[in-house]
Amino acid sequence: MTANATVKSVQNRFPLDPVMFTTALLLILVGLIMVASASIEMSARNYGSPFYLVLKHAVYLGISVGAGAMAVGLPMTFWQKVNMPLLLLGFALLVLVLVPGVGREVNGSVRWISLGFFTIQGSEFLKLFIVLYMAGYLVRVGGMEQADLGSFVKPLAVVVGLVFLLMAQPDFGASVVIMAAVMGVIFLAGAPIRYFMPLLVGCVGAGALLAVLQPYRLARLTVFTDPWEHQYEGGYQLTQALIAFGRGDLFGLGLGNSIQKLFFLPEAHTDFLFSILAEELGLVGATLVISLFCVLMLRALWIGKTAQDRDKPFHAYVAYGAGLMLGIQACINLGVNLGLLPTKGLTLPLMSYGGNSLIVSCVLVGILLRVEFECRNEQRRSRAR
């Protein structure tokens, strides 16, 4: 029996896509274990209990899995109807966070709205909202194969407006992820390649201008080129992450035995969780996690292509957008941890500590599972007829 036949056999017995479901579940479980390991010392020092942060992460995880399950249960027609209201909600959240007294400042950035028991980060939910909006827009214009320049520019104008609000916070990382994912969806929708060249030049120019205008961004780029020269200044976080990789070697120091998490590596349980994983589980563990993210992204694109072949454009564009959003953010986070990209404040989807990111990631996975479920059901009905 071939691998494809085996997958189809499992699908017939399992209501949800086994590849997507299993891959996401493994990433969530590995993330829970690593958050527990990476946060234990910080929890003990700052909160008086070594399990404070992991228990909080588990609560977030329960809420996130519930939200993902709800997304699986909602038909795609629901998301198609609410894509515009959700986009307006995204705009409102980005504006509200800039209102004095409403937005909460952390490390010089104003990205959160505190509700007391929970903190909302509008930029995280915007990743979901923009995927749904782009899918709805592309359906309304009939795709991009025959689209004119005006149809290409209109959604980008909306995204540029959102990016300006994100940069006011500032949140450069979320801006890059959203722009890259939107351009990827438009490309997969069939937009002519000639439209992208001026856009790419403009994005590079805008990025360079933003780096020059903000000294801390320019400093990050300078430090990125040679972090060891600034080991105890701007390059401290990156050099500590690289030390973690060096200690990990092939099989790692063993689960719970990281040295870098002992207050050497800042944000060990959030942005730099992968570095601690590599230190404790080695190259083997790190390669496994990277492979899981590759499978997740490729499966999402496969689900999108399947929906497109079934003449379900909204399903297809949502699947493409969800897969790209998760995959691009994972690539940037892994690149930062490995020293391949300048430091950005982005979590590792499905794994890092953080309630907003977990909720959105699980909802995106839930929507992907729903898209595959509806496509498979339609195929069964077609065969029955």
N, C-alpha and C positions, 0 to 999 in steps of 0.2 A: 504494500500500500504506500503510495507517494505521500509526501508531507502535506500537499494540498488536499489530498483525499482525507488524510487524518484530521486536519483542521475542520473540514466540512462535516466529518462524522461527529466530531465533538460539538460543533455548532448546532447540529440537529437535536442534540440532547440537552443543550444549555441555552437558555433564553437570550443571554448576552454574549457579545463577541468574546471568545475565550482568550484570544491573544491580547486585546486591549485591556480587558478586565484583569487578567493575571499580571501583566506588565505593570499596570498602575498600582495594583495591590502590593506587589513586591517592592516598588519604589516607596510606597507609603510605610510599609513595615520596616524597611531598612532605614528610612528617615526617622521613624519613631525610636528605633534602637540607637541610632547615632546621636539624635538630640539628647536622649537620656545620658549617653556617655559624655558628650561635649559640654553639657550644661551643669553637670553634677557639682563641680567645684564652685562655679559662679553662683549657683542656687544656694549652696551652703553658706557662702560668704555674705551674699546680699540679702537673702531671704530667710536664713536660719534653718532651712531644710534642703537637703541635697536633691529632693525630688520635686521641688516647687515648680520649676520650669517645665519639666517633662510631664507633670500632671496637668499643667495649664495647656501644654501642647496636645495632650490626649483629649482634653475637653474641646479644644479647637478642632481636633481631628474628628471627634464625634459629630460636631456641628457640620463640618465640611462633608463628611460621608453622607450625612442626612440630606444636605443640600444637593450632593451629587445624585443620590437616590431619587430625590424629587425631580431633578432634571431628566433622569431616565424615564420617569413616569409621565412627563409632559410631552404631548405631541409636538412635532416641529411646526405645525400650523400656529400653535400658541406663540412660539418665539417669532414667527414671521409677522404676526399681528402686532407685537409689542416692541419691535426693534426700534421704531422712531421714538416712542415714549422713553425707552431705556436710554437712548442716546441723549435726550434732553435731561434725563436724570443725571447722566454722567457729567454734562456741562454744569448742572446745578451744583454737584458735589465739588467740582474743581473751583467753582466761584466761591462757594461757601467757605472752603478751607482757607481762602485768602482774606476773609472778613476778620478784622481784629476782634479778638475775644472768642471767636469760634474755632479757628484753626489752632492746633497744638504744635508747638515748635520742639523738635528733637534734633540735636546736633546741627543746628543752623538751618534746618529745613522745616517748612510748614506743610506737612502732607496729611495730617490726621485730624479727624473731627472726633472729639471725645464724647461718648455717651455715658460715661461713668463706668458701667460694667463692661463696655466694649468700645474699641476705637476703630472708626471707619477710615480706611485709606482709599480715597476716591480713585486714584490712579490704578489701583488693582482691579476694581470693578469695571473701570473704563475698558480694560482689555477684553472683557467679556462683551460689553455693550458695543464696542466698535466692530467686533467680529460679526455680531448679529446685524448691525446697521449695514456693513459692507455687503453682506449676503443679500439683504433685502434690496439694497440699491442696485446691485448687479442683476438681480431678477427683474427689477422694474425696467432697466434699460436693455434687457435681453442679452446680457453678457457683454464681452468686450471685443469679440472677433470683428464685428462691423462698426464698432463705436467710433465716433469722431473725437477730436481733441477736447471738445467741450465736455463730453461725457466722461472722459478720462480725468479732467481737471476738477470737476465738481466735488467728488468725494475727497480728493486731496485737499481742497480748500477747507473742508470740514475738519480734516485731520490736522491741518496746519493751525487752525484756530484752537484745537484741543492741545496741540503741542505748545503753543504760546502760553496757555494757562498752566501746563505742566512745568514749563521752564520758569514760571513766576514762583514756583514753590521752593526751590527748584528740584526737578526730578528728571535728570538727563537720561538715566537708565531706562525708565518707563517710556520716555519719548522715542528712544532708539528702537526698543522692542515693538512699539505700536506702529511706527513708521515702516519698519522692515516687514512686519507681518502684513500690513495693508498693501504694500507694494507687491509682496509675494502672492497675495490673493488675486490682485488685479492682473498680475502676470499669468497666473494659472487660469484666469477667466478668459485669456486669449488676447489681451491688449498687445498691440504691435510694439515690437522691441524699440522702434525709433522714438516712441514717446518717453522711454525711460532714460535715455542718455542725458537730455537736459535736466531731468529731475535728479539724476545721480550727481551731476555736476553741482546743481543747486544745493543738494543735501551736504555734499562734502564742503562746499564753500560756507554754508551756514554753520556747520560743525566747527570749522576752523575759526570762524568769526566769534562764535560763542566761547571757544577755548581761549582766544586772545582777550576777549572782554572780561572774562572772569579769571582772576589770578590763580584761584585754587585749582581750576580745571587745567590751566596751562602748567601748573606745578605738577599735577598728577601725570600729565603726558611726559614731562621732563623726567620725572622720577621713574616712570615706567621703562624708559629706555635703559636705565642703569640703576636699579633699586639698591644695589649694594653700596653705591656711592653715597646714598642717603639712608643708610641702614637704620639709623636711630632718629630719623626725621620723617619725611613724607613716604619713604620706602619701607617703613617699619612693618606695616601689615603684610605687604607682599613678601618681604624677606622671611618673615616668620612662617608664612604659608609654604614657601619653598623649602624651608628647613623641615617642616612637617613631611613634605613629600620625600625629602632625602632620608629622613629617619625611617619612613615606612618600608623602603626597599621593596622586595618582591612579595613577601607575605605579611608584612606589617609587624607592629609591636604587640599585637593582640588587643582584642576588644577591651576598652576601658583603660588601656595603658599609655594613652597619649600624654606626652610631656607638654606639647604646645598649648593644650587646653588649660594648663595651670597658669592662666592669666598672661601668657606670652602672646597668644594670638587673639586680638580683639574680634568680636562677633563670631566666635567659634561655632556657636549653635545656629547662626542665621546665615549670613552671606558666605562664610568660610567653612561651612559644615563639611564640604567635600575634602578640604585639606586634612581635617581631623580623620575623616574616613580613610583617606589614603595613608595616613600615619599609622592607624590602628589595623587596617586590613590590607595594606600594601598595594602594589601594582595590580595584583589579582582582583582585589575587591574594587579598586577604582575602575578597572577595565570592565568589570561586570556591570557597574552602575552606568557607565558611559554606553555600554551595549544596550542596556534596558531603555535608556532615553532614545537611542537610535531606533530601536524597535517601536517605541511609542510613537515617534514622529512618522516613521515610514508607514506604520499601520493606519495612522490618521489620514495620511495622503492616499493610501489604498482605499480607505472607506470613502473618501471624497471622490475618487475616480469611479468607484462602484456606483455611487449615487448619481454621478454625471452620466454614466452608461445607462442607468435606469430612468433617465430623463427627469431627475429631481434636482434642478439647479440650486435651489435654496439649501437643500441638504448638503450638496456638494461644496458650495462656497463656505458654509459654516464649518464643515469638516476640515477643509483646507485652512481656514483661518484659525481654528482651534489648534490644529496640529502645528502650524507655524508659530503661533503665540507661545505654546509650551516649548517647542523645540528651540526657537530663537533665544528665549529667556534662559533655557538650560545651557545652550552653547555659550552665551555671554558669561553666565555664572561660572561655568567650568573654565572658560578662557581666562577669567580674572584670577581664579584660584591657581591656575597653572602658570600665571605670569605671561600669558599670550595677549592679554588685553588690559588696558588701564582699569584701575579699580572703579567699580560701579556698585551702587547700593541695591543689588538685585538678589533675591532669594533663589534657591534651587527649587523649582516646582515640585510639589508633592512631598518634599523631603525636609526643607528648612523649617525652623520654628517661625511662626507668624500666622495669625488667624486669617487675615484678609487674603493673603496669597494662597493659603491652603483651600479656603472656600472657593475661590475663583478657579483654581486648578482642578478641584474635584467636580465643579459644575461643568467645566469644559470637557472633562473626561466623560461625565454623565451624558452630555449632549452627543458626544461622539458615539457612545454606546447606543443612544436612541436612534441616531442616524442609521447605524448598521442594522439595528433591529427592524426599523421600518422598511429598509431596502430588502432585507431578507424575507420579511413577511409578504411584500409585494411580489417577490420572485416566486414564493410558494403559491400565492393566489393565481399567478400567471400560469404556473404549471398545472394547477388544479383545473383551470379553464381549458 
